[in-house]
C-alpha cells in the first residue's frame, strides 16, 4: 500500500503542474523518479500509466509475449501515448521503464537505469503537447529492455517503421550536465545526429558524440532501418571516460581494468535515488523537447 501511495502522490504532483508550459519543479521531478522504486516491473507499469495521465495524456498499454532464455515466456507491457496532428509520418520519443534483476532475485531500484529517463521523456512530452507541431509524436515507454530490447523489438514487429520519421531514445539520463549521443546508427540516422549536434551548439551544451555507443532500445530501430539517436547524461569526466572505454582502443589511457562509474551503478544495488539529480532530469526534458521541435521542422521542410 505504501508503494501505491507514493506513486499516487507523485502523479498528483505532476498533475498539479500539467497545465504549465514550464518545466516541473525539482521536488516534483525527484518524487516522480522515486515513485518507480517498487518491487516488481508490473508495479512500475502502473506508475508509467499514472504519470502519463497526470501529464494530460491517455496512455494505452500494449501487451506482448516476451521474456528471455533466463525467464522463459513472460508477458510484457509497452505503454504508449500520442499527441499532435495525424499524418503520414510521426516522431517517436522512447525510453525503457523496466529495471534489472539483481543476483539475489530482487529488483534494482532502477532510477539511473532508467526511471529518470522515463520521467524526462514524459516531461518533454508534457512541454510539447500543446505546441503547434507538424507531426504526430508517439511516446513509447518500453518494457523488457533489460531482457534484450524485447519490448522495442516486439513494438516494431507489431507496428513496423513505415511511418516513423525519427526516433529519440533516452537511457541513463539521471545526473551530470554532459549529454552523450550515439553516432553508430548508420546513414539513415545522419540527419538526426546532425540535429543533435546543431542543438548542442545552439544551446551551448556540453555534448559528447560516441562512434560506438552502449546498446539500448535504439539498436532495435537501427536494425529495422529507422532513423534514431540514443541520448544519455553524465558528468563531464564520466562521459569522457565512457567514451574512452568504448572508443579508445587498447591505448585508451584508462587504468587497467578501469570501469566507468556509471557501469558500477546501473544493474546494481547502488542504483538508488542518491545518484539522481533533478536538474539533470529537467535538462534532459527541455533538451528532448527542443530536439523534437527541431526534427519536426526539418522533416516538414523536406
Beta strands, then each sheet from edge to edge (+ up, - down):
strand 1: 60-68
strand 2: 72-83
strand 3: 90-96
strand 4: 136-142
strand 5: 164-173
strand 6: 178-182
strand 7: 206-210
strand 8: 228-234
sheet 1: 1+ 2- 4+ 3+ 5+ 8+ 6- 7-
end
